[in-house]
Amino acid sequence: MYKKTLFFFLLITSFFASITYAEESVNYLLTAASKGDIETVSAILESGGNPNTKDEDGVTALMYAARKDMDKIVALLIKKGAAVNATENNGWTALMFAAKKNYVRSVQLL
């Protein structure tokens, strides 16, 4: 009985740990893209991070990078498969965010 209980506990613990890690990796990717931290963005994507993850408002890492003119991150995310035409909850795309602020390089990439 003890072994079954221990096994169940370890199984549940590892399940919740993986959920927590997945949520944290989303936040790290979005934060890194917003701050221009290309090394972290690259590391997350290389380790299997999804370039199309969204926050609660539907904003993707590409949108965060585009609205702050992080053109190197925009290029990296596109190269890694970020959906250029994805929209956030209000219908805005990464291109719209970049164009609004006249970020020419990001607009050209998008």
N, C-alpha and C positions, 0 to 999 in steps of 0.2 A: 504493500500500500504506500509506503514511504517513497519508493522509487517512482511510482505513478504520479504522486503528488509533486515530487521534485521535477519530474519531466514536464508536467503540465505548467508548473510555475515558470520554468525556463522557456518553454514554448511561448507562453503569454508575454513574458518579459521581452523576449527577442522580437516578437511581433510589434509591440508598442515602441520599442527602440527604433525599429525600422520606419515606423510612421513618423516619429519625431525627427529622425534624420532627414526624411524626405521633405518635411515641412521646413526644416532649417535650411536645407540646400536651396530651396526655392527662394527664401529670403536672402540668402547669401548671394545668389546669382543676381537678383534684382538690385540689391544694395551695391554690389561690386560694379555692375553696369552703370548705375547712377553716379557712382563716385569716380568712374574712369579707371578702375583697378583692372587693367587688362590681364595681368598675371593670374588673378583670382578667377576672373571670368573664363580664361583659357583652361585653367586647372579643373574647374567645375565641369566644363563641357567635355574635356578629355576624359574625365572619370565617369562620363555617362549622363551628365546633367542635361535636362531637356531645354533647348534654346527657346521653346515656345511656352514655358511656364508663365502663368499670370498671377497677379495679386488679386485681392478681393474686388478691385475695380476693373479687372480685366486688362490691366496694363502689363505688357511684356517687357523683358529685359531690353529688347530692341527699341521699344518706345522710350524707356528711361534713358537709354544712351542717345537716341536721336534728339530728344528734347533738351539735352545738355550739350549737344554737339561733340559727343565722344565718337568721332568718326572712325577711329581705329577699332573700337569695340563694335560699332555698327557693322563694319566690314567683316570682322571675325564672326559675329552672330549670323550674318547672312551666309557666310561660307559654311558655317556649321548647321545650316538648315532652318534658321529663324524664318517664320512666315512674314514676309514683307507686307502683305495686305491684311494681316490680322487687325481686328478692331477691338478697342476697349469698350466698356459698357455704354459710353456716349457716342460710339461710332467713329472715333478718331483712330487714324493709323499713325504709324511711326513717321511716314512722309508728311502728314499734316502737322505733327508736332514740330518737325524740323523746318518746314516751310514757314510756319507761323513766326518763327524767330529768325528767319533768313539765314539758316545754317547751310550755306551753299554746298560744302563738301558732303555733309550727311544727305542732303537732298539728292545730289548726284549719285551717291551710292544706292539710295533707295529707289 
